[in-house]
Structures are given as C-alpha cells and as structure tokens.
Amino acid sequence: MGLFDFSFRFDFWFDGLPASPRDDGSVRACVLRTGRGERALVQSITVSPTSGVHGDSWINHPHSAPGNQVALINWHVIQSLAKGDAQRAAMSGDNLQVDLDLSEDNLPVGTRLFVGTAILRVSELDHRPCLAFFQRFGAAGAKKVARANRRGLRGRGLLCSVEKAGEIRVGDSLRAERPVVPMLARAAASPGH
C-alpha cells in the first residue's frame, strides 16, 4: 500500500488568508525570547549586527548564526494558527510579526528590509517549523506552514541578518528593497534562453 501526499489540502488554508502588501508593510507585534520557552510582547526591539536582537535569548542558542539574528513571520499566518491569541502567537518565537508578503518570489535572498531605524537583510537560511513549533501549534499547524514553505510562500516566515543597527517599534512601516539582478542573469533566467 503506497503513501499518498495529501498536503495540498493545506493550500486552501494559506490561500484563504488575507493578502499582505508586497512592498510596503508594517510591524504588527514585537517579541523577545526571554528564556527557555518564555516570550514577552514588547512595544519595541533594538537590533545590531553584533548582538542581533538586544535582550533576546537566541544569541546564546547553539543554532544562533549571523543569518538568523531576527526571525519574521506573517501576521495573518500566526494569527490564524494562534486563533487570534496574542500570547499564543508570541510563542512562535519570531521577533517580528509583520503584514508583508514574505514569499521567496517577493523577497528573494539579499532583499533589504527598512524597518524603523534599522535595516535587515533576508538570509539564505530556511526558517522551518521546529519541534517546539510542532508542540505549540500542533501537527496540523506545522504541516500548514511546511506546505507553504514547499510552495515558496515562507509559511514559517523568514530569517534575517542585521545590516544596520536601530530600533523597531510596533506600527513601524516595513519597506522592501530587492537586490538588483544583473542584465545578463535576467536574460539567462528568462524563458527561451
């Protein structure tokens, strides 16, 4: 008896979420990971290239790396998974809950995000649901975001490095500046070449 992949059914969930802006979004919540499994909703966070998110426990985590200093998740995704409960949504462990299209198509690796007085850069590192995410949002929640990841929609969100230190506040605008693709690379990637 063969195994069948029915994960396509989660496409309806993701596609049914409200659409987020592609260029100019906003910060809806800021979260600090204050300790093992503990999260604090705060009005602002401070970020820097050397320390990531100040006061966040991730800096001491064994998987901490320059490319994963700041974690972002789409506001509509996490609100759906947390059923609108702000404290439960904070348990995802993402520092910023944002109303912005986080898909690979919209924010390719290297995209600069101007938010508050800081500049973040989209990392090449994948943001995947971990065991803690599975435990907090259930198998269905983890499968939903994993399926969206496989479709290039970054359901679990994305990871960034800090390019310029600054402060990020709830309500700040979030503007994307995508990397410039050289003309030769665009021609090679276009159909028929």
Buried (B, 14 or more C-beta within 10 A) or exposed (E): EEEEEEBEEBBEBBEEBEEBBEEEBBBBBBBBBEEEEEBBBBEEBBBBBEBBBEBBBBBEEEEBBEBBBBBBBBBBBBBBBBEEEBEBBBBBBBBBBBBBBBBBEBBBEBBBBBBBBBBBBBBEBEBEBEEEBBEBBEEEBBBBBBBBBEBEBBBBBBBBBBBBBBBBBBEBEBBBEEEEEEEEEEEEEEEEE
